[in-house]
Amino acid sequence: SARGEDAIVDYMAGLDMSVFVCDYDHNAPSAEHLEATHEKLYRKIRDKNPDLPIIFVTKPDNLYTDDAALRREIVYKTYRKAYAENPRRAAYIDGCSLFSAEYRDCCTVDTCHPNDIGFLCMAEVIGAEIVPEAIENAKENAGRNGIDNAEFILGSAETIAPQLAKRGVSPSVVFLDPPRKGCDAALLHFLAA
């Protein structure tokens, strides 16, 4: 039921994860339930995974609930504790910021769970590709779909990573498809930073 149940949290804490997104706010039946389970869930995950990046996300439909401010504060309070323990391994995303106001009603199937448009709006994208035609296709597809938060760079991941680092870009999520020989120590260091 995704409500922060002990048995599920214990199971998740034992998984081999590269990042944990804590976003069950929507499924918590009340702010009181969220208060009773949220920090406890974090603590179990962190205790078993001390170096795991954890992203705390509030529900995107907080605009529609009476207890919105309280729920956001509960999640943010847990985030502040996580950040105090390890600032490089904790992040917070206010779910209300995930969808632009203009398209908010088009981004979910039920005011919370994102559909394709919602996922596109949520992403800030930088694409790297070694095939020039793939870059052009990506730009065309982005334009056709109204995506204006994407940048596409021609080059390999290992040559682009230092350029991004100089610009102060620190990615939250990285997809390497397929993971290649180009994942040298410098690239892996950039991704881990």
CORLIN-V247456 format. One record per residue. N is the residue number from 1. RES is the residue in one small letter. D_CENTER is the distance of its C-alpha to the mean C-alpha in Angstrom with 2 decimals. Layout:
BEGIN
N|RES|D_CENTER + N|RES|D_CENTER
END
This chain:
BEGIN
1|s|20.98 + 2|a|17.55 + 3|r|19.10 + 4|g|18.56 + 5|e|21.85 + 6|d|23.22 + 7|a|24.04 + 8|i|20.61 + 9|v|18.95 + 10|d|21.68 + 11|y|21.03 + 12|m|17.26 + 13|a|18.09 + 14|g|20.42 + 15|l|18.15 + 16|d|17.49 + 17|m|13.71 + 18|s|11.95 + 19|v|8.79 + 20|f|8.67 + 21|v|6.36 + 22|c|9.22 + 23|d|9.55 + 24|y|13.23 + 25|d|14.59 + 26|h|15.82 + 27|n|17.81 + 28|a|19.47 + 29|p|22.94 + 30|s|23.59 + 31|a|22.49 + 32|e|24.96 + 33|h|23.34 + 34|l|19.90 + 35|e|21.76 + 36|a|23.57 + 37|t|20.69 + 38|h|17.49 + 39|e|18.61 + 40|k|20.58 + 41|l|17.65 + 42|y|15.84 + 43|r|19.21 + 44|k|19.81 + 45|i|16.59 + 46|r|17.14 + 47|d|20.85 + 48|k|20.50 + 49|n|17.72 + 50|p|18.53 + 51|d|16.62 + 52|l|13.37 + 53|p|10.20 + 54|i|8.92 + 55|i|6.11 + 56|f|8.26 + 57|v|7.83 + 58|t|11.24 + 59|k|12.60 + 60|p|13.03 + 61|d|16.72 + 62|n|17.64 + 63|l|19.99 + 64|y|22.11 + 65|t|22.70 + 66|d|25.40 + 67|d|23.51 + 68|a|20.42 + 69|a|21.10 + 70|l|21.81 + 71|r|18.68 + 72|r|16.50 + 73|e|18.76 + 74|i|18.49 + 75|v|14.72 + 76|y|15.15 + 77|k|18.13 + 78|t|16.37 + 79|y|13.77 + 80|r|16.90 + 81|k|18.54 + 82|a|15.78 + 83|y|15.73 + 84|a|19.52 + 85|e|19.62 + 86|n|17.37 + 87|p|15.76 + 88|r|14.31 + 89|r|12.46 + 90|a|10.94 + 91|a|8.52 + 92|y|8.80 + 93|i|7.67 + 94|d|10.80 + 95|g|10.44 + 96|c|13.65 + 97|s|12.34 + 98|l|10.16 + 99|f|13.49 + 100|s|16.47 + 101|a|19.54 + 102|e|21.60 + 103|y|19.76 + 104|r|18.27 + 105|d|20.81 + 106|c|20.10 + 107|c|16.35 + 108|t|16.61 + 109|v|19.22 + 110|d|19.81 + 111|t|18.26 + 112|c|15.10 + 113|h|14.10 + 114|p|12.99 + 115|n|15.58 + 116|d|15.70 + 117|i|16.12 + 118|g|13.19 + 119|f|10.80 + 120|l|12.76 + 121|c|12.57 + 122|m|8.82 + 123|a|8.73 + 124|e|10.44 + 125|v|12.20 + 126|i|14.65 + 127|g|16.69 + 128|a|19.32 + 129|e|22.20 + 130|i|25.70 + 131|v|27.40 + 132|p|28.43 + 133|e|28.82 + 134|a|25.23 + 135|i|24.13 + 136|e|26.61 + 137|n|25.52 + 138|a|21.85 + 139|k|23.10 + 140|e|25.41 + 141|n|22.87 + 142|a|20.50 + 143|g|23.63 + 144|r|24.82 + 145|n|21.64 + 146|g|21.39 + 147|i|18.22 + 148|d|18.77 + 149|n|15.50 + 150|a|16.06 + 151|e|18.19 + 152|f|19.96 + 153|i|21.86 + 154|l|24.74 + 155|g|24.88 + 156|s|23.73 + 157|a|20.57 + 158|e|22.87 + 159|t|24.64 + 160|i|21.76 + 161|a|19.70 + 162|p|22.45 + 163|q|22.62 + 164|l|18.97 + 165|a|19.48 + 166|k|22.58 + 167|r|20.72 + 168|g|18.37 + 169|v|15.29 + 170|s|12.88 + 171|p|10.07 + 172|s|6.60 + 173|v|6.83 + 174|v|10.47 + 175|f|12.51 + 176|l|16.13 + 177|d|18.36 + 178|p|20.69 + 179|p|20.27 + 180|r|23.38 + 181|k|26.11 + 182|g|24.55 + 183|c|22.16 + 184|d|24.60 + 185|a|24.32 + 186|a|23.50 + 187|l|20.53 + 188|l|19.21 + 189|h|19.85 + 190|f|17.91 + 191|l|14.82 + 192|a|15.27 + 193|a|15.93
END
